[in-house]
Amino acid sequence: MRLSLFGRLKEGGCLALLAMTIVACTTRPVEVPRPVPTPMLEKHHVELGGGVSVSYQIERKISAVNNVSCYAFVSGTLNNDSSQILSRRTVIDFNFFSGGKQSFRDLTSPVADVPLGGRAMFEMVVSPVHRDGCINYDRIEVSLRKVVVN
């Protein structure tokens, strides 16, 4: 004879179900501690010669997916105190090193032409995701490939 679900519960399943409910309601969820990150915001300024400089900041973020992986955003401005107008096709080359080895490299450009004595933001640089947490960059090389507006 087949018993319905209700019939099985009446036969003693109710006690087992009640016991599981009580245990589930009285146990606390396990909380995973968040890692302590390295400095989350660093500001830098680099003189590139000829009256041109770059002011930038590195902002690190912890991934919401696993609360461990880390990535960084690099944003800033290209400052032009030279006697030439710099084109938006000018290239800023960022080269990041950690532990004596190259971590990543990226190229960016200003969002607009940079007039004499002016400044322009550059396109944001985003690092690759570091799965074991935030890393420190022990050296950052910044170079410039100027394109002048005629």
ROFIRO-433050 format. One line per 3 residues: number of its first residue (from 1); their letters; for each residue x, y, z of N, C-alpha, C, CB. Coordinates in nm, 3 decimals, padded with zeros to 5 digits. Glycine has a CB too. Layout:
NUM> A> X,Y,Z,X,Y,Z,X,Y,Z,X,Y,Z ~ ...
//
This chain:
1> MRL> 00.083,-00.116,00.000,00.000,00.000,00.000,00.089,00.125,00.000,-00.095,-00.001,00.121 ~ 00.058,00.217,-00.086,00.135,00.341,-00.095,00.077,00.444,00.000,00.136,00.395,-00.240 ~ 00.168,00.514,00.068,00.124,00.620,00.158,00.155,00.755,00.094,00.192,00.607,00.296
4> SLF> 00.070,00.847,00.115,00.095,00.983,00.066,00.202,01.047,00.154,-00.036,01.068,00.065 ~ 00.250,01.161,00.109,00.349,01.235,00.188,00.293,01.266,00.326,00.391,01.365,00.116 ~ 00.168,01.305,00.333,00.106,01.336,00.461,00.100,01.212,00.547,-00.034,01.396,00.440
7> GRL> 00.071,01.098,00.485,00.064,00.972,00.560,00.199,00.934,00.616,00.012,00.861,00.471 ~ 00.307,00.955,00.542,00.441,00.923,00.591,00.478,01.014,00.709,00.545,00.939,00.477 ~ 00.441,01.140,00.700,00.470,01.232,00.809,00.396,01.190,00.935,00.433,01.374,00.769
10> KEG> 00.273,01.139,00.918,00.197,01.096,01.034,00.259,00.975,01.100,00.053,01.066,00.995 ~ 00.335,00.894,01.025,00.393,00.772,01.078,00.520,00.795,01.159,00.422,00.679,00.967 ~ 00.568,00.912,01.178,00.690,00.933,01.255,00.784,01.031,01.188,00.761,00.802,01.279
13> GCL> 00.755,01.064,01.067,00.837,01.160,00.996,00.826,01.299,01.056,00.798,01.165,00.850 ~ 00.716,01.325,01.122,00.697,01.456,01.185,00.803,01.480,01.291,00.557,01.466,01.247 ~ 00.836,01.378,01.368,00.936,01.395,01.473,01.073,01.426,01.412,00.944,01.270,01.560
16> ALL> 01.109,01.355,01.305,01.238,01.379,01.240,01.243,01.519,01.180,01.265,01.274,01.132 ~ 01.133,01.560,01.115,01.125,01.692,01.055,01.133,01.801,01.162,00.995,01.706,00.973 ~ 01.066,01.782,01.273,01.070,01.877,01.383,01.212,01.888,01.440,00.972,01.836,01.492
19> AMT> 01.281,01.775,01.457,01.417,01.774,01.511,01.512,01.849,01.417,01.466,01.629,01.533 ~ 01.500,01.826,01.285,01.587,01.896,01.188,01.560,02.046,01.189,01.566,01.839,01.046 ~ 01.436,02.086,01.203,01.401,02.227,01.205,01.461,02.295,01.327,01.250,02.246,01.204
22> IVA> 01.453,02.229,01.442,01.508,02.287,01.565,01.659,02.303,01.553,01.473,02.199,01.686 ~ 01.729,02.202,01.501,01.874,02.209,01.486,01.912,02.320,01.388,01.930,02.074,01.437 ~ 01.840,02.331,01.278,01.871,02.433,01.177,01.849,02.574,01.232,01.785,02.412,01.052
25> CTT> 01.750,02.591,01.315,01.721,02.724,01.369,01.815,02.764,01.482,01.578,02.729,01.418 ~ 01.878,02.668,01.547,01.963,02.701,01.662,02.111,02.712,01.626,01.946,02.599,01.769 ~ 02.152,02.669,01.507,02.294,02.679,01.470,02.318,02.814,01.404,02.335,02.563,01.375
28> RPV> 02.437,02.869,01.426,02.475,02.998,01.369,02.551,02.976,01.239,02.560,03.079,01.468 ~ 02.530,03.063,01.141,02.608,03.051,01.017,02.755,03.083,01.045,02.552,03.145,00.908 ~ 02.842,03.019,00.971,02.986,03.041,00.986,03.021,03.171,00.914,03.069,02.921,00.930
31> EVP> 03.088,03.263,00.984,03.129,03.389,00.925,03.276,03.381,00.887,03.103,03.507,01.022 ~ 03.304,03.418,00.762,03.441,03.417,00.712,03.501,03.554,00.736,03.446,03.379,00.560 ~ 03.615,03.563,00.806,03.675,03.695,00.830,03.727,03.755,00.700,03.789,03.684,00.933
34> RPV> 03.713,03.885,00.687,03.763,03.954,00.568,03.912,03.979,00.584,03.687,04.088,00.545 ~ 03.989,03.967,00.476,04.133,03.993,00.485,04.160,04.142,00.505,04.205,03.942,00.359 ~ 04.270,04.172,00.569,04.310,04.311,00.587,04.392,04.349,00.464,04.392,04.332,00.720
37> PTP> 04.343,04.445,00.384,04.413,04.480,00.260,04.532,04.572,00.283,04.316,04.545,00.164 ~ 04.616,04.582,00.181,04.724,04.679,00.180,04.662,04.817,00.165,04.828,04.649,00.066 ~ 04.740,04.925,00.172,04.680,05.059,00.158,04.590,05.065,00.034,04.790,05.167,00.149
40> MLE> 04.469,05.114,00.052,04.371,05.112,-00.056,04.384,05.230,-00.152,04.233,05.110,00.003 ~ 04.453,05.335,-00.112,04.468,05.451,-00.200,04.610,05.505,-00.189,04.364,05.561,-00.164 ~ 04.678,05.512,-00.303,04.813,05.566,-00.308,04.815,05.677,-00.412,04.919,05.455,-00.343
43> KHH> 04.880,05.789,-00.379,04.892,05.900,-00.472,05.037,05.914,-00.516,04.840,06.031,-00.409 ~ 05.058,05.942,-00.645,05.192,05.953,-00.702,05.198,06.073,-00.798,05.232,05.823,-00.776 ~ 05.320,06.123,-00.817,05.345,06.229,-00.913,05.479,06.200,-00.980,05.345,06.371,-00.845
46> VEL> 05.483,06.204,-01.112,05.604,06.173,-01.187,05.633,06.286,-01.286,05.592,06.036,-01.261 ~ 05.754,06.341,-01.279,05.799,06.440,-01.377,05.858,06.364,-01.496,05.904,06.539,-01.315 ~ 05.808,06.392,-01.615,05.853,06.319,-01.734,05.949,06.401,-01.819,05.734,06.278,-01.817
49> GGG> 05.980,06.521,-01.776,06.074,06.606,-01.849,06.004,06.694,-01.950,06.178,06.521,-01.920 ~ 06.070,06.804,-01.983,06.016,06.896,-02.083,05.888,06.966,-02.039,05.989,06.821,-02.210 ~ 05.867,06.976,-01.908,05.747,07.044,-01.858,05.623,06.958,-01.853,05.720,07.163,-01.941
52> VSV> 05.638,06.828,-01.872,05.523,06.736,-01.870,05.534,06.646,-01.748,05.516,06.651,-02.002 ~ 05.421,06.627,-01.680,05.418,06.539,-01.564,05.285,06.463,-01.559,05.438,06.621,-01.433 ~ 05.284,06.359,-01.478,05.163,06.279,-01.458,05.137,06.270,-01.308,05.177,06.136,-01.521
55> SYQ> 05.016,06.306,-01.267,04.971,06.287,-01.130,04.866,06.177,-01.134,04.913,06.422,-01.067 ~ 04.886,06.073,-01.054,04.791,05.961,-01.059,04.773,05.900,-00.921,04.839,05.855,-01.158 ~ 04.665,05.826,-00.910,04.638,05.753,-00.786,04.599,05.610,-00.819,04.526,05.822,-00.704
58> IER> 04.635,05.521,-00.727,04.601,05.379,-00.740,04.500,05.348,-00.631,04.730,05.285,-00.729 ~ 04.384,05.300,-00.672,04.280,05.262,-00.576,04.255,05.112,-00.588,04.148,05.342,-00.601 ~ 04.274,05.042,-00.478,04.255,04.897,-00.477,04.116,04.861,-00.430,04.360,04.829,-00.389
61> KIS> 04.061,04.754,-00.488,03.927,04.705,-00.450,03.935,04.556,-00.424,03.822,04.737,-00.561 ~ 03.864,04.512,-00.321,03.851,04.369,-00.292,03.728,04.318,-00.366,03.841,04.342,-00.137 ~ 03.741,04.204,-00.429,03.631,04.146,-00.506,03.515,04.109,-00.415,03.680,04.023,-00.583
64> AVN> 03.394,04.140,-00.458,03.274,04.101,-00.383,03.242,03.954,-00.404,03.154,04.188,-00.425 ~ 03.304,03.890,-00.502,03.276,03.749,-00.531,03.331,03.658,-00.422,03.336,03.710,-00.666 ~ 03.458,03.680,-00.383,03.517,03.590,-00.282,03.581,03.664,-00.164,03.620,03.501,-00.347
67> NVS> 03.573,03.797,-00.162,03.629,03.879,-00.055,03.779,03.860,-00.035,03.558,03.849,00.074 ~ 03.851,03.811,-00.134,03.996,03.794,-00.126,04.065,03.854,-00.248,04.032,03.644,-00.113 ~ 04.016,03.821,-00.367,04.078,03.870,-00.490,04.079,04.022,-00.491,04.005,03.817,-00.614
70> CYA> 04.181,04.078,-00.554,04.200,04.223,-00.552,04.234,04.273,-00.692,04.311,04.262,-00.452 ~ 04.186,04.391,-00.723,04.222,04.457,-00.848,04.240,04.605,-00.819,04.114,04.433,-00.958 ~ 04.303,04.677,-00.909,04.334,04.818,-00.887,04.291,04.902,-01.006,04.484,04.837,-00.860
73> FVS> 04.249,05.025,-00.975,04.218,05.125,-01.076,04.325,05.233,-01.066,04.073,05.185,-01.056 ~ 04.375,05.277,-01.181,04.472,05.386,-01.184,04.407,05.500,-01.262,04.610,05.341,-01.249 ~ 04.396,05.616,-01.198,04.336,05.732,-01.264,04.421,05.854,-01.233,04.188,05.754,-01.217
76> GTL> 04.407,05.958,-01.313,04.485,06.078,-01.287,04.482,06.176,-01.402,04.627,06.042,-01.257 ~ 04.583,06.264,-01.404,04.588,06.369,-01.506,04.728,06.378,-01.568,04.549,06.504,-01.446 ~ 04.727,06.418,-01.693,04.850,06.452,-01.765,04.860,06.604,-01.758,04.850,06.398,-01.915
79> NND> 04.970,06.655,-01.703,04.990,06.798,-01.682,05.089,06.851,-01.786,05.041,06.827,-01.538 ~ 05.051,06.958,-01.855,05.134,07.010,-01.964,05.179,07.152,-01.935,05.057,07.005,-02.097 ~ 05.302,07.166,-01.888,05.362,07.298,-01.869,05.471,07.322,-01.973,05.420,07.312,-01.726
82> SSQ> 05.461,07.252,-02.085,05.559,07.267,-02.194,05.513,07.377,-02.288,05.578,07.133,-02.271 ~ 05.587,07.397,-02.394,05.553,07.500,-02.492,05.477,07.442,-02.611,05.679,07.571,-02.541 ~ 05.427,07.318,-02.598,05.357,07.251,-02.708,05.220,07.203,-02.660,05.440,07.133,-02.763
85> ILS> 05.125,07.196,-02.752,04.995,07.139,-02.723,05.006,06.988,-02.745,04.882,07.203,-02.812 ~ 04.969,06.910,-02.644,04.975,06.764,-02.656,04.843,06.709,-02.708,05.011,06.701,-02.520 ~ 04.854,06.623,-02.805,04.735,06.562,-02.866,04.675,06.455,-02.774,04.770,06.501,-03.003
88> RRT> 04.547,06.429,-02.793,04.482,06.319,-02.721,04.535,06.184,-02.766,04.330,06.324,-02.740 ~ 04.615,06.181,-02.874,04.679,06.057,-02.919,04.812,06.030,-02.848,04.703,06.063,-03.070 ~ 04.852,06.121,-02.757,04.970,06.099,-02.673,04.947,05.973,-02.590,04.999,06.223,-02.581
91> VID> 05.052,05.894,-02.572,05.038,05.768,-02.499,05.116,05.773,-02.368,05.086,05.650,-02.586 ~ 05.048,05.734,-02.259,05.112,05.720,-02.128,05.127,05.571,-02.105,05.029,05.790,-02.012 ~ 05.252,05.528,-02.081,05.284,05.385,-02.066,05.312,05.357,-01.918,05.407,05.345,-02.154
94> FNF> 05.226,05.278,-01.855,05.243,05.237,-01.715,05.298,05.094,-01.712,05.109,05.246,-01.635 ~ 05.402,05.073,-01.633,05.463,04.941,-01.618,05.478,04.914,-01.467,05.603,04.933,-01.692 ~ 05.404,04.815,-01.416,05.399,04.786,-01.272,05.482,04.664,-01.238,05.253,04.765,-01.227
97> FSG> 05.563,04.676,-01.131,05.649,04.568,-01.086,05.616,04.532,-00.941,05.797,04.607,-01.100 ~ 05.619,04.403,-00.911,05.599,04.354,-00.775,05.693,04.238,-00.751,05.450,04.312,-00.751 ~ 05.766,04.242,-00.640,05.860,04.135,-00.610,05.971,04.125,-00.712,05.789,04.005,-00.602
100> GKQ> 06.007,04.238,-00.775,06.114,04.239,-00.874,06.073,04.191,-01.012,06.226,04.156,-00.825 ~ 05.946,04.150,-01.029,05.899,04.101,-01.159,05.786,04.190,-01.209,05.851,03.954,-01.150 ~ 05.774,04.198,-01.341,05.666,04.276,-01.400,05.532,04.213,-01.363,05.682,04.287,-01.554
103> SFR> 05.444,04.294,-01.306,05.311,04.246,-01.270,05.214,04.267,-01.386,05.259,04.319,-01.144 ~ 05.213,04.388,-01.441,05.134,04.415,-01.561,05.177,04.547,-01.622,04.982,04.417,-01.529 ~ 05.135,04.569,-01.746,05.167,04.690,-01.820,05.041,04.732,-01.893,05.287,04.668,-01.919
106> DLT> 05.018,04.862,-01.900,04.902,04.911,-01.974,04.932,05.048,-02.032,04.777,04.917,-01.882 ~ 04.868,05.077,-02.143,04.883,05.205,-02.212,04.752,05.281,-02.202,04.924,05.185,-02.361 ~ 04.762,05.412,-02.189,04.642,05.496,-02.183,04.670,05.627,-02.252,04.597,05.520,-02.036
109> SPV> 04.567,05.706,-02.272,04.579,05.836,-02.339,04.491,05.939,-02.270,04.542,05.826,-02.489 ~ 04.526,06.067,-02.285,04.438,06.170,-02.229,04.303,06.169,-02.302,04.504,06.309,-02.239 ~ 04.198,06.213,-02.233,04.065,06.213,-02.293,04.045,06.330,-02.389,03.959,06.217,-02.185
112> ADV> 04.137,06.426,-02.388,04.128,06.542,-02.477,04.269,06.596,-02.501,04.036,06.653,-02.415 ~ 04.282,06.684,-02.600,04.409,06.753,-02.620,04.444,06.830,-02.493,04.404,06.847,-02.743 ~ 04.575,06.844,-02.465,04.619,06.912,-02.343,04.686,07.043,-02.385,04.718,06.821,-02.259
115> PLG> 04.619,07.157,-02.358,04.674,07.286,-02.402,04.794,07.328,-02.317,04.567,07.394,-02.395 ~ 04.862,07.433,-02.360,04.974,07.489,-02.286,04.927,07.526,-02.145,05.035,07.613,-02.359 ~ 05.000,07.479,-02.044,04.962,07.509,-01.906,04.837,07.437,-01.859,04.944,07.655,-01.891
118> GRA> 04.789,07.342,-01.937,04.663,07.274,-01.902,04.682,07.133,-01.850,04.574,07.270,-02.022 ~ 04.571,07.073,-01.817,04.568,06.936,-01.767,04.454,06.862,-01.834,04.553,06.933,-01.612 ~ 04.471,06.732,-01.846,04.362,06.648,-01.897,04.367,06.513,-01.826,04.373,06.629,-02.053
121> MFE> 04.249,06.464,-01.792,04.242,06.330,-01.732,04.283,06.229,-01.839,04.098,06.299,-01.678 ~ 04.333,06.114,-01.794,04.361,06.007,-01.889,04.264,05.893,-01.865,04.507,05.959,-01.877 ~ 04.249,05.811,-01.969,04.161,05.694,-01.959,04.207,05.607,-01.843,04.158,05.613,-02.092
124> MVV> 04.113,05.554,-01.768,04.146,05.472,-01.650,04.218,05.344,-01.689,04.020,05.439,-01.571 ~ 04.316,05.307,-01.609,04.389,05.182,-01.624,04.336,05.086,-01.518,04.546,05.203,-01.611 ~ 04.306,04.962,-01.557,04.255,04.863,-01.462,04.353,04.746,-01.460,04.111,04.815,-01.500
127> SPV> 04.396,04.707,-01.340,04.491,04.596,-01.327,04.418,04.464,-01.348,04.560,04.598,-01.188 ~ 04.495,04.358,-01.373,04.434,04.225,-01.371,04.395,04.190,-01.228,04.532,04.118,-01.430 ~ 04.308,04.091,-01.212,04.266,04.048,-01.079,04.378,03.963,-01.017,04.133,03.967,-01.085
130> HRD> 04.415,03.997,-00.894,04.514,03.920,-00.819,04.437,03.830,-00.724,04.616,04.014,-00.741 ~ 04.435,03.700,-00.750,04.345,03.609,-00.680,04.381,03.586,-00.533,04.344,03.478,-00.749 ~ 04.507,03.613,-00.494,04.547,03.588,-00.356,04.546,03.714,-00.270,04.684,03.525,-00.353
133> GCI> 04.482,03.818,-00.315,04.475,03.943,-00.238,04.555,04.053,-00.305,04.526,03.921,-00.098 ~ 04.553,04.169,-00.242,04.620,04.287,-00.297,04.771,04.270,-00.289,04.576,04.414,-00.222 ~ 04.839,04.314,-00.394,04.985,04.310,-00.394,05.038,04.453,-00.387,05.039,04.237,-00.519
136> NYD> 05.160,04.466,-00.339,05.226,04.596,-00.337,05.310,04.609,-00.464,05.314,04.612,-00.210 ~ 05.305,04.725,-00.524,05.388,04.753,-00.641,05.514,04.820,-00.588,05.314,04.843,-00.748 ~ 05.630,04.751,-00.597,05.752,04.810,-00.545,05.814,04.909,-00.643,05.852,04.702,-00.512
139> RIE> 05.772,04.905,-00.769,05.823,05.001,-00.868,05.717,05.021,-00.975,05.958,04.951,-00.931 ~ 05.697,05.145,-01.012,05.604,05.178,-01.121,05.678,05.269,-01.217,05.471,05.245,-01.068 ~ 05.695,05.224,-01.339,05.762,05.306,-01.441,05.655,05.372,-01.527,05.859,05.221,-01.528
142> VSL> 05.668,05.502,-01.546,05.575,05.577,-01.629,05.657,05.645,-01.738,05.492,05.682,-01.546 ~ 05.618,05.625,-01.863,05.686,05.692,-01.973,05.580,05.754,-02.066,05.780,05.593,-02.052 ~ 05.626,05.840,-02.152,05.535,05.916,-02.237,05.580,05.911,-02.381,05.526,06.061,-02.190
145> RKV> 05.486,05.890,-02.472,05.509,05.903,-02.616,05.427,06.021,-02.660,05.472,05.772,-02.696 ~ 05.495,06.136,-02.674,05.427,06.260,-02.707,05.379,06.263,-02.853,05.519,06.379,-02.681 ~ 05.259,06.314,-02.871,05.209,06.348,-03.002,05.166,06.494,-02.992,05.091,06.253,-03.050
148> VVN> 05.230,06.580,-03.071,05.209,06.724,-03.063,05.107,06.767,-03.167,05.343,06.801,-03.082 ~ 05.019,06.860,-03.126,04.922,06.919,-03.218,04.993,07.031,-03.293,04.794,06.972,-03.142 ~ 04.985,07.028,-03.427,05.051,07.131,-03.509,04.967,07.254,-03.523,05.084,07.077,-03.646
//
